[in-house]
Amino acid sequence: MPLVQSNQVIGAIYLENNLLKGEFSPRRVEMLRLMGTQAAMAIATARYTTRLLESQAALTHSREKIRALATIRHISHSLRPRVLDQFGLLAALEWLTMETVRHTGLSCRVSRDSQEVVLDEQRKTTLFRIAQEALTNAVRHARARHVVLALYLEPENVKLQIIDDGCGIDPHILQENKGFGINGMRERAAHRHGRLDVEQILAGGTRVTVLLPRLPEDRLEESGVNETGRMPGNSVVPDIDL
């Protein structure tokens, strides 16, 4: 016997008349028809409830992601944080990663090998804004789980790297220099006579590297040995284990 709901067959019940010989009586047929109708309604209700719960879960996830993105965007467009002026770029990057963790749950940190580089206000702000945009991309587009930031003073450059373990980026987007705020980040770097490179990591993820020319007054904060036990300036490879 077919189970029909809203003019659609959603199942069937197989019946055997083991008690009586011959055909079902009209009374039994009507009773079975009512049972079939109730069964069809129960199945349809169960299916609808399942779809509703799945939709609610997806909606909740979407709302949480929207809130997280709104928070990141607020951070990205907020006024210059006091920590950048009071404690320098490295401390500001630490603050940025902590805010990202607090609002999105993304695992985000500054590399232990990073150095406290003392820069002028303009280039310090440029690197901070690029880090903000790169973190926004990691949350919004890359579906990353972990992000590491690293800051170094090299013989010829000041280098900032943002590395994530997300889904990577379409090579066509890189070639066309479009999407994900890449053009804006490159313009920021170019405005300070530097460059910004975006590349896919073979193991998965994206590496954003910013190089600004080192100026004579650029220096490392005189803080002795960093927490890794290495003297500032000796770091070559960032601590980027994701």
KOLDRENPA-425510 format. One line per 5 residues: number of its first residue (from 1); their letters; for each residue x, y, z of N, C-alpha, C. Coordinates in nm, 2 decimals, always signed. Layout:
# residues N
NUM	A	X/Y/Z/X/Y/Z/X/Y/Z; ...
END
This chain:
# residues 242
1	MPLVQ	+0.08/-0.12/+0.00/+0.00/+0.00/+0.00/+0.09/+0.12/+0.00; +0.07/+0.21/-0.10/+0.16/+0.33/-0.10/+0.12/+0.43/+0.01; +0.23/+0.50/+0.06/+0.21/+0.61/+0.16/+0.22/+0.74/+0.08; +0.11/+0.82/+0.08/+0.10/+0.94/+0.00/+0.09/+1.06/+0.09; +0.17/+1.16/+0.07/+0.17/+1.29/+0.14/+0.18/+1.40/+0.04
6	SNQVI	+0.09/+1.49/+0.04/+0.09/+1.60/-0.06/+0.10/+1.56/-0.20; +0.02/+1.45/-0.23/+0.02/+1.40/-0.37/+0.15/+1.34/-0.41; +0.24/+1.31/-0.32/+0.37/+1.24/-0.35/+0.38/+1.11/-0.27; +0.43/+1.01/-0.34/+0.45/+0.88/-0.27/+0.58/+0.89/-0.20; +0.58/+0.87/-0.07/+0.70/+0.88/+0.01/+0.74/+0.75/+0.07
11	GAIYL	+0.66/+0.64/+0.04/+0.70/+0.51/+0.10/+0.59/+0.41/+0.06; +0.60/+0.29/+0.12/+0.50/+0.19/+0.10/+0.49/+0.09/+0.22; +0.38/+0.03/+0.24/+0.36/-0.07/+0.34/+0.32/-0.20/+0.27; +0.39/-0.30/+0.30/+0.36/-0.43/+0.25/+0.27/-0.51/+0.34; +0.15/-0.55/+0.29/+0.05/-0.62/+0.37/+0.03/-0.76/+0.34
16	ENNLL	+0.01/-0.85/+0.44/-0.02/-0.99/+0.42/-0.15/-1.02/+0.50; -0.24/-1.09/+0.44/-0.36/-1.13/+0.51/-0.34/-1.27/+0.55; -0.29/-1.29/+0.67/-0.26/-1.42/+0.72/-0.38/-1.48/+0.81; -0.47/-1.39/+0.84/-0.57/-1.43/+0.93/-0.70/-1.47/+0.86; -0.72/-1.40/+0.75/-0.84/-1.43/+0.67/-0.81/-1.47/+0.53
21	KGEFS	-0.88/-1.56/+0.48/-0.86/-1.60/+0.34/-0.93/-1.51/+0.25; -0.88/-1.49/+0.13/-0.94/-1.40/+0.04/-0.90/-1.26/+0.05; -0.99/-1.17/+0.01/-0.95/-1.03/+0.01/-0.98/-0.96/+0.15; -0.92/-0.84/+0.17/-0.95/-0.77/+0.29/-1.09/-0.72/+0.29; -1.15/-0.72/+0.40/-1.29/-0.66/+0.41/-1.28/-0.51/+0.39
26	PRRVE	-1.39/-0.45/+0.34/-1.39/-0.30/+0.33/-1.35/-0.23/+0.46; -1.40/-0.28/+0.57/-1.37/-0.22/+0.70/-1.22/-0.22/+0.73; -1.15/-0.34/+0.70/-1.01/-0.35/+0.72/-0.93/-0.26/+0.62; -0.98/-0.25/+0.50/-0.92/-0.17/+0.40/-0.92/-0.02/+0.45; -1.03/+0.02/+0.50/-1.04/+0.16/+0.54/-0.95/+0.18/+0.66
31	MLRLM	-0.95/+0.09/+0.75/-0.86/+0.10/+0.87/-0.71/+0.11/+0.83; -0.68/+0.02/+0.73/-0.54/+0.02/+0.69/-0.50/+0.15/+0.61; -0.61/+0.20/+0.54/-0.58/+0.33/+0.47/-0.56/+0.44/+0.57; -0.63/+0.44/+0.68/-0.61/+0.55/+0.78/-0.47/+0.53/+0.85; -0.44/+0.41/+0.87/-0.30/+0.38/+0.93/-0.19/+0.43/+0.83
36	GTQAA	-0.21/+0.40/+0.70/-0.12/+0.44/+0.60/-0.10/+0.60/+0.60; -0.22/+0.66/+0.61/-0.22/+0.81/+0.61/-0.14/+0.86/+0.73; -0.17/+0.80/+0.85/-0.10/+0.85/+0.97/+0.05/+0.82/+0.96; +0.09/+0.70/+0.90/+0.23/+0.67/+0.88/+0.30/+0.77/+0.79; +0.23/+0.80/+0.68/+0.28/+0.90/+0.58/+0.30/+1.03/+0.65
41	MAIAT	+0.21/+1.08/+0.73/+0.22/+1.21/+0.80/+0.34/+1.20/+0.90; +0.35/+1.09/+0.97/+0.46/+1.08/+1.06/+0.60/+1.09/+0.99; +0.61/+1.02/+0.88/+0.74/+1.02/+0.80/+0.76/+1.16/+0.75; +0.66/+1.22/+0.69/+0.68/+1.36/+0.64/+0.72/+1.45/+0.75; +0.66/+1.44/+0.87/+0.69/+1.53/+0.98/+0.83/+1.51/+1.02
46	ARYTT	+0.88/+1.38/+1.03/+1.01/+1.35/+1.07/+1.11/+1.41/+0.97; +1.08/+1.39/+0.84/+1.17/+1.45/+0.74/+1.18/+1.60/+0.75; +1.06/+1.66/+0.77/+1.06/+1.81/+0.78/+1.14/+1.86/+0.90; +1.12/+1.78/+1.01/+1.19/+1.82/+1.14/+1.34/+1.81/+1.12; +1.38/+1.70/+1.05/+1.53/+1.69/+1.03/+1.58/+1.80/+0.95
51	RLLES	+1.51/+1.83/+0.84/+1.56/+1.94/+0.75/+1.56/+2.07/+0.83; +1.46/+2.09/+0.91/+1.45/+2.22/+0.99/+1.57/+2.23/+1.09; +1.60/+2.12/+1.15/+1.71/+2.12/+1.25/+1.84/+2.15/+1.18; +1.86/+2.08/+1.06/+1.98/+2.11/+0.98/+1.99/+2.25/+0.93; +1.87/+2.31/+0.89/+1.87/+2.45/+0.85/+1.90/+2.54/+0.97
56	QAALT	+1.85/+2.51/+1.09/+1.88/+2.59/+1.20/+2.02/+2.59/+1.24; +2.08/+2.47/+1.23/+2.22/+2.45/+1.26/+2.31/+2.53/+1.17; +2.27/+2.52/+1.04/+2.35/+2.60/+0.93/+2.33/+2.75/+0.95; +2.21/+2.79/+0.99/+2.18/+2.93/+1.01/+2.26/+2.98/+1.13; +2.27/+2.90/+1.24/+2.34/+2.94/+1.36/+2.49/+2.95/+1.33
61	HSREK	+2.54/+2.86/+1.25/+2.68/+2.86/+1.21/+2.71/+2.99/+1.12; +2.62/+3.02/+1.03/+2.63/+3.13/+0.95/+2.63/+3.26/+1.03; +2.54/+3.27/+1.12/+2.53/+3.39/+1.21/+2.65/+3.41/+1.29; +2.71/+3.30/+1.34/+2.83/+3.31/+1.42/+2.95/+3.35/+1.33; +2.95/+3.30/+1.21/+3.06/+3.35/+1.12/+3.04/+3.49/+1.08
66	IRALA	+2.92/+3.53/+1.06/+2.89/+3.67/+1.03/+2.93/+3.77/+1.14; +2.90/+3.72/+1.26/+2.94/+3.80/+1.38/+3.09/+3.81/+1.39; +3.16/+3.69/+1.37/+3.30/+3.69/+1.38/+3.37/+3.78/+1.27; +3.31/+3.78/+1.15/+3.36/+3.86/+1.04/+3.34/+4.01/+1.07; +3.22/+4.04/+1.13/+3.19/+4.18/+1.16/+3.29/+4.23/+1.27
71	TIRHI	+3.32/+4.14/+1.36/+3.42/+4.18/+1.46/+3.56/+4.20/+1.41; +3.60/+4.11/+1.32/+3.73/+4.13/+1.26/+3.73/+4.25/+1.17; +3.62/+4.28/+1.10/+3.62/+4.40/+1.02/+3.62/+4.53/+1.11; +3.56/+4.52/+1.22/+3.56/+4.63/+1.32/+3.70/+4.65/+1.37; +3.77/+4.54/+1.40/+3.91/+4.56/+1.44/+3.99/+4.61/+1.33
76	SHSLR	+3.97/+4.57/+1.21/+4.05/+4.61/+1.09/+4.03/+4.76/+1.06; +3.91/+4.81/+1.09/+3.88/+4.95/+1.06/+3.88/+5.04/+1.18; +3.92/+4.98/+1.29/+3.91/+5.06/+1.41/+4.03/+5.17/+1.41; +4.02/+5.26/+1.50/+4.12/+5.36/+1.51/+4.25/+5.29/+1.55; +4.36/+5.36/+1.53/+4.49/+5.31/+1.56/+4.50/+5.27/+1.71
81	PRVLD	+4.53/+5.14/+1.74/+4.53/+5.10/+1.88/+4.64/+5.17/+1.96; +4.61/+5.19/+2.08/+4.71/+5.26/+2.17/+4.84/+5.18/+2.18; +4.82/+5.05/+2.18/+4.93/+4.96/+2.21/+5.04/+4.98/+2.10; +5.00/+5.02/+1.98/+5.09/+5.04/+1.87/+5.18/+5.16/+1.90; +5.12/+5.26/+1.96/+5.20/+5.38/+1.99/+5.28/+5.37/+2.12
86	QFGLL	+5.22/+5.30/+2.21/+5.28/+5.29/+2.35/+5.39/+5.18/+2.36; +5.37/+5.07/+2.29/+5.46/+4.95/+2.31/+5.52/+4.90/+2.18; +5.48/+4.95/+2.06/+5.55/+4.91/+1.94/+5.47/+4.81/+1.86; +5.53/+4.78/+1.74/+5.46/+4.70/+1.64/+5.44/+4.55/+1.69; +5.55/+4.50/+1.75/+5.54/+4.36/+1.79/+5.43/+4.34/+1.90
91	AALEW	+5.42/+4.43/+1.99/+5.31/+4.42/+2.09/+5.18/+4.44/+2.03; +5.17/+4.53/+1.93/+5.04/+4.55/+1.86/+5.00/+4.43/+1.78; +5.09/+4.36/+1.72/+5.06/+4.23/+1.65/+5.01/+4.12/+1.75; +5.07/+4.12/+1.87/+5.03/+4.03/+1.98/+4.89/+4.06/+2.02; +4.86/+4.19/+2.03/+4.72/+4.23/+2.07/+4.62/+4.19/+1.96
96	LTMET	+4.66/+4.21/+1.83/+4.58/+4.17/+1.72/+4.54/+4.02/+1.72; +4.64/+3.94/+1.74/+4.62/+3.80/+1.74/+4.53/+3.76/+1.86; +4.55/+3.82/+1.98/+4.46/+3.79/+2.09/+4.32/+3.83/+2.07; +4.30/+3.95/+2.00/+4.16/+3.99/+1.97/+4.10/+3.89/+1.87; +4.18/+3.84/+1.77/+4.13/+3.75/+1.67/+4.08/+3.62/+1.74
101	VRHTG	+4.17/+3.57/+1.83/+4.13/+3.45/+1.90/+4.01/+3.47/+1.99; +4.00/+3.58/+2.05/+3.88/+3.60/+2.14/+3.75/+3.61/+2.07; +3.75/+3.67/+1.95/+3.63/+3.69/+1.88/+3.60/+3.59/+1.78; +3.69/+3.51/+1.73/+3.66/+3.41/+1.63/+3.69/+3.27/+1.67; +3.78/+3.25/+1.77/+3.82/+3.11/+1.80/+3.93/+3.06/+1.72
106	LSCRV	+3.97/+3.13/+1.62/+4.08/+3.09/+1.53/+4.21/+3.09/+1.62; +4.29/+2.98/+1.60/+4.42/+2.97/+1.66/+4.52/+3.07/+1.59; +4.56/+3.17/+1.67/+4.64/+3.28/+1.60/+4.74/+3.32/+1.70; +4.87/+3.34/+1.66/+4.97/+3.38/+1.75/+5.09/+3.44/+1.67; +5.18/+3.51/+1.74/+5.30/+3.57/+1.68/+5.41/+3.47/+1.71
111	SRDSQ	+5.49/+3.45/+1.61/+5.60/+3.35/+1.62/+5.69/+3.39/+1.73; +5.74/+3.28/+1.80/+5.83/+3.30/+1.91/+5.96/+3.37/+1.87; +6.00/+3.35/+1.74/+6.12/+3.40/+1.69/+6.11/+3.55/+1.65; +5.99/+3.61/+1.65/+5.97/+3.74/+1.61/+6.06/+3.84/+1.69; +6.09/+3.95/+1.62/+6.18/+4.05/+1.69/+6.11/+4.18/+1.70
116	EVVLD	+6.14/+4.25/+1.81/+6.08/+4.38/+1.83/+6.16/+4.49/+1.75; +6.10/+4.52/+1.64/+6.17/+4.61/+1.54/+6.11/+4.75/+1.57; +6.20/+4.85/+1.59/+6.16/+4.98/+1.61/+6.16/+5.06/+1.48; +6.04/+5.11/+1.44/+6.02/+5.17/+1.31/+5.96/+5.31/+1.33; +5.96/+5.39/+1.22/+5.89/+5.51/+1.22/+5.74/+5.49/+1.22
121	EQRKT	+5.66/+5.59/+1.25/+5.52/+5.57/+1.27/+5.45/+5.53/+1.14; +5.49/+5.58/+1.03/+5.42/+5.55/+0.90/+5.44/+5.40/+0.86; +5.56/+5.35/+0.87/+5.58/+5.21/+0.83/+5.53/+5.11/+0.93; +5.53/+5.16/+1.06/+5.48/+5.07/+1.16/+5.33/+5.05/+1.14; +5.26/+5.16/+1.10/+5.12/+5.16/+1.08/+5.09/+5.08/+0.95
126	TLFRI	+5.17/+5.09/+0.85/+5.15/+5.01/+0.72/+5.16/+4.86/+0.75; +5.25/+4.82/+0.82/+5.27/+4.68/+0.85/+5.15/+4.63/+0.94; +5.11/+4.71/+1.03/+5.00/+4.67/+1.12/+4.87/+4.65/+1.04; +4.84/+4.75/+0.95/+4.72/+4.74/+0.86/+4.72/+4.62/+0.77; +4.84/+4.59/+0.71/+4.85/+4.47/+0.63/+4.82/+4.35/+0.71
131	AQEAL	+4.88/+4.34/+0.83/+4.85/+4.22/+0.91/+4.70/+4.21/+0.94; +4.63/+4.32/+0.97/+4.49/+4.32/+0.99/+4.42/+4.26/+0.87; +4.45/+4.31/+0.75/+4.38/+4.26/+0.63/+4.41/+4.11/+0.60; +4.53/+4.07/+0.63/+4.56/+3.93/+0.60/+4.49/+3.84/+0.70; +4.48/+3.88/+0.83/+4.40/+3.80/+0.92/+4.25/+3.80/+0.89
136	TNAVR	+4.20/+3.91/+0.84/+4.06/+3.91/+0.79/+4.04/+3.81/+0.68; +4.13/+3.80/+0.59/+4.13/+3.70/+0.48/+4.13/+3.56/+0.53; +4.22/+3.54/+0.63/+4.23/+3.40/+0.68/+4.10/+3.35/+0.74; +4.03/+3.45/+0.81/+3.90/+3.41/+0.87/+3.79/+3.40/+0.77; +3.79/+3.50/+0.68/+3.67/+3.51/+0.58/+3.68/+3.42/+0.46
141	HARAR	+3.80/+3.40/+0.41/+3.81/+3.33/+0.28/+3.88/+3.20/+0.29; +3.99/+3.19/+0.37/+4.08/+3.08/+0.37/+4.03/+2.96/+0.45; +3.93/+2.98/+0.54/+3.88/+2.88/+0.63/+4.00/+2.81/+0.70; +4.09/+2.90/+0.75/+4.21/+2.85/+0.82/+4.17/+2.81/+0.96; +4.25/+2.73/+1.02/+4.24/+2.69/+1.16/+4.35/+2.75/+1.25
146	HVVLA	+4.47/+2.78/+1.18/+4.58/+2.83/+1.25/+4.65/+2.94/+1.17; +4.69/+3.05/+1.23/+4.76/+3.15/+1.17/+4.88/+3.19/+1.25; +5.00/+3.21/+1.19/+5.12/+3.26/+1.26/+5.17/+3.39/+1.19; +5.20/+3.49/+1.28/+5.26/+3.61/+1.23/+5.41/+3.61/+1.27; +5.49/+3.67/+1.19/+5.63/+3.68/+1.22/+5.69/+3.81/+1.17
151	LYLEP	+5.77/+3.87/+1.26/+5.83/+4.00/+1.23/+5.98/+4.00/+1.25; +6.06/+4.04/+1.14/+6.21/+4.04/+1.15/+6.27/+4.16/+1.09; +6.39/+4.19/+1.14/+6.47/+4.30/+1.09/+6.59/+4.23/+1.02; +6.59/+4.23/+0.88/+6.69/+4.17/+0.81/+6.80/+4.28/+0.76; +6.91/+4.23/+0.71/+7.01/+4.33/+0.67/+6.96/+4.44/+0.57
156	ENVKL	+6.87/+4.40/+0.48/+6.82/+4.50/+0.38/+6.67/+4.53/+0.39; +6.60/+4.46/+0.47/+6.45/+4.47/+0.48/+6.40/+4.46/+0.62; +6.28/+4.51/+0.64/+6.19/+4.47/+0.75/+6.09/+4.38/+0.69; +6.08/+4.26/+0.75/+6.00/+4.15/+0.69/+5.88/+4.12/+0.79; +5.76/+4.11/+0.74/+5.65/+4.07/+0.81/+5.59/+3.95/+0.73
161	QIIDD	+5.56/+3.84/+0.80/+5.49/+3.73/+0.73/+5.37/+3.69/+0.81; +5.26/+3.65/+0.73/+5.14/+3.60/+0.78/+5.11/+3.47/+0.71; +5.11/+3.36/+0.79/+5.10/+3.23/+0.73/+4.98/+3.15/+0.79; +4.90/+3.09/+0.70/+4.78/+3.02/+0.75/+4.78/+2.88/+0.69; +4.70/+2.79/+0.75/+4.69/+2.66/+0.70/+4.55/+2.64/+0.63
166	GCGID	+4.50/+2.74/+0.57/+4.37/+2.73/+0.51/+4.37/+2.66/+0.37; +4.27/+2.70/+0.29/+4.25/+2.63/+0.17/+4.33/+2.69/+0.05; +4.41/+2.79/+0.08/+4.49/+2.85/-0.02/+4.42/+2.95/-0.10; +4.48/+2.99/-0.21/+4.42/+3.10/-0.29/+4.43/+3.06/-0.44; +4.33/+3.10/-0.51/+4.33/+3.06/-0.66/+4.44/+3.14/-0.73
171	PHILQ	+4.53/+3.06/-0.80/+4.64/+3.13/-0.87/+4.60/+3.24/-0.97; +4.47/+3.22/-1.03/+4.42/+3.32/-1.12/+4.40/+3.45/-1.05; +4.36/+3.45/-0.92/+4.34/+3.57/-0.84/+4.47/+3.64/-0.82; +4.57/+3.56/-0.79/+4.71/+3.62/-0.77/+4.76/+3.68/-0.90; +4.74/+3.61/-1.01/+4.79/+3.67/-1.14/+4.71/+3.80/-1.18
176	ENKGF	+4.58/+3.80/-1.15/+4.50/+3.92/-1.19/+4.51/+4.03/-1.08; +4.57/+3.99/-0.97/+4.59/+4.09/-0.86/+4.45/+4.14/-0.81; +4.35/+4.05/-0.81/+4.22/+4.09/-0.77/+4.17/+4.01/-0.65; +4.08/+4.07/-0.57/+4.01/+3.99/-0.47/+4.09/+3.98/-0.34; +4.02/+3.96/-0.23/+4.07/+3.94/-0.10/+4.16/+4.05/-0.05
181	GINGM	+4.14/+4.18/-0.10/+4.22/+4.29/-0.05/+4.36/+4.29/-0.09; +4.40/+4.20/-0.18/+4.54/+4.18/-0.22/+4.60/+4.31/-0.28; +4.52/+4.37/-0.37/+4.56/+4.49/-0.43/+4.59/+4.60/-0.33; +4.49/+4.62/-0.23/+4.51/+4.72/-0.13/+4.63/+4.70/-0.05; +4.66/+4.57/-0.01/+4.78/+4.54/+0.07/+4.91/+4.57/-0.01
186	RERAA	+4.91/+4.54/-0.14/+5.02/+4.57/-0.22/+5.04/+4.72/-0.24; +4.93/+4.79/-0.25/+4.95/+4.94/-0.26/+5.00/+5.00/-0.13; +4.96/+4.94/-0.02/+5.02/+4.99/+0.11/+5.17/+4.97/+0.11; +5.21/+4.85/+0.07/+5.35/+4.82/+0.08/+5.43/+4.91/-0.02; +5.37/+4.92/-0.14/+5.44/+5.00/-0.25/+5.45/+5.15/-0.21
191	HRHGR	+5.35/+5.20/-0.13/+5.36/+5.33/-0.09/+5.48/+5.36/+0.00; +5.53/+5.25/+0.07/+5.65/+5.26/+0.15/+5.77/+5.21/+0.08; +5.76/+5.20/-0.05/+5.87/+5.16/-0.14/+5.91/+5.01/-0.11; +5.80/+4.93/-0.07/+5.83/+4.79/-0.05/+5.74/+4.71/-0.14; +5.73/+4.58/-0.11/+5.65/+4.49/-0.19/+5.58/+4.39/-0.10
196	LDVEQ	+5.48/+4.33/-0.16/+5.40/+4.23/-0.09/+5.39/+4.11/-0.18; +5.42/+3.99/-0.14/+5.41/+3.87/-0.21/+5.31/+3.77/-0.14; +5.22/+3.71/-0.22/+5.13/+3.61/-0.18/+5.15/+3.48/-0.25; +5.17/+3.38/-0.17/+5.20/+3.25/-0.24/+5.13/+3.13/-0.16; +5.10/+3.03/-0.24/+5.04/+2.91/-0.18/+5.15/+2.82/-0.12
201	ILAGG	+5.12/+2.76/-0.01/+5.22/+2.67/+0.05/+5.19/+2.53/+0.01; +5.29/+2.45/-0.03/+5.27/+2.32/-0.08/+5.19/+2.23/+0.01; +5.21/+2.25/+0.14/+5.14/+2.16/+0.24/+4.99/+2.21/+0.26; +4.96/+2.32/+0.20/+4.83/+2.38/+0.21/+4.83/+2.51/+0.29; +4.76/+2.61/+0.24/+4.76/+2.74/+0.31/+4.82/+2.85/+0.23
206	TRVTV	+4.84/+2.96/+0.29/+4.88/+3.08/+0.22/+4.99/+3.15/+0.30; +5.09/+3.20/+0.23/+5.20/+3.28/+0.30/+5.20/+3.42/+0.24; +5.17/+3.52/+0.32/+5.18/+3.66/+0.28/+5.31/+3.72/+0.34; +5.40/+3.77/+0.25/+5.53/+3.83/+0.29/+5.54/+3.97/+0.25; +5.57/+4.06/+0.35/+5.58/+4.20/+0.32/+5.73/+4.24/+0.35
211	LLPRL	+5.79/+4.30/+0.25/+5.93/+4.35/+0.26/+5.93/+4.50/+0.24; +5.97/+4.57/+0.35/+5.99/+4.72/+0.34/+6.14/+4.74/+0.35; +6.20/+4.84/+0.27/+6.34/+4.86/+0.28/+6.38/+4.91/+0.42; +6.49/+4.85/+0.46/+6.54/+4.89/+0.59/+6.61/+5.03/+0.58; +6.58/+5.11/+0.68/+6.63/+5.25/+0.69/+6.74/+5.25/+0.79
216	PEDRL	+6.83/+5.35/+0.78/+6.94/+5.36/+0.88/+6.90/+5.36/+1.02; +6.78/+5.43/+1.05/+6.74/+5.44/+1.19/+6.66/+5.32/+1.24; +6.63/+5.22/+1.15/+6.56/+5.10/+1.20/+6.65/+5.02/+1.29; +6.60/+4.97/+1.40/+6.68/+4.90/+1.49/+6.59/+4.80/+1.57; +6.66/+4.71/+1.64/+6.59/+4.62/+1.73/+6.58/+4.68/+1.87
221	EESGV	+6.47/+4.66/+1.94/+6.46/+4.70/+2.08/+6.57/+4.64/+2.16; +6.63/+4.71/+2.24/+6.74/+4.66/+2.33/+6.68/+4.58/+2.44; +6.65/+4.45/+2.42/+6.58/+4.37/+2.52/+6.66/+4.25/+2.55; +6.79/+4.24/+2.51/+6.87/+4.12/+2.54/+6.83/+4.00/+2.46; +6.82/+3.89/+2.53/+6.79/+3.76/+2.47/+6.64/+3.74/+2.47
226	NETGR	+6.58/+3.70/+2.36/+6.44/+3.68/+2.35/+6.40/+3.55/+2.42; +6.27/+3.52/+2.42/+6.22/+3.41/+2.50/+6.26/+3.28/+2.44; +6.31/+3.27/+2.32/+6.36/+3.15/+2.27/+6.50/+3.12/+2.30; +6.57/+3.21/+2.37/+6.71/+3.20/+2.41/+6.80/+3.24/+2.30; +6.75/+3.30/+2.20/+6.84/+3.35/+2.09/+6.85/+3.50/+2.09
231	MPGNS	+6.97/+3.55/+2.06/+6.99/+3.69/+2.05/+6.91/+3.75/+1.94; +6.84/+3.86/+1.96/+6.77/+3.93/+1.85/+6.86/+3.95/+1.73; +6.81/+3.93/+1.61/+6.89/+3.95/+1.49/+6.94/+3.82/+1.43; +6.94/+3.71/+1.51/+7.00/+3.58/+1.46/+6.89/+3.49/+1.40; +6.76/+3.53/+1.40/+6.66/+3.45/+1.35/+6.65/+3.45/+1.20
236	VVPDI	+6.65/+3.34/+1.14/+6.64/+3.33/+0.99/+6.51/+3.27/+0.95; +6.47/+3.16/+1.01/+6.35/+3.09/+0.97/+6.25/+3.11/+1.08; +6.13/+3.15/+1.05/+6.03/+3.18/+1.15/+5.98/+3.05/+1.21; +5.93/+3.06/+1.34/+5.87/+2.94/+1.40/+5.73/+2.93/+1.35; +5.70/+2.86/+1.25/+5.58/+2.86/+1.18/+5.51/+2.72/+1.18
241	DL	+5.54/+2.64/+1.28/+5.47/+2.51/+1.29/+5.33/+2.53/+1.32; +5.24/+2.50/+1.22/+5.10/+2.51/+1.23/+5.03/+2.39/+1.28
END
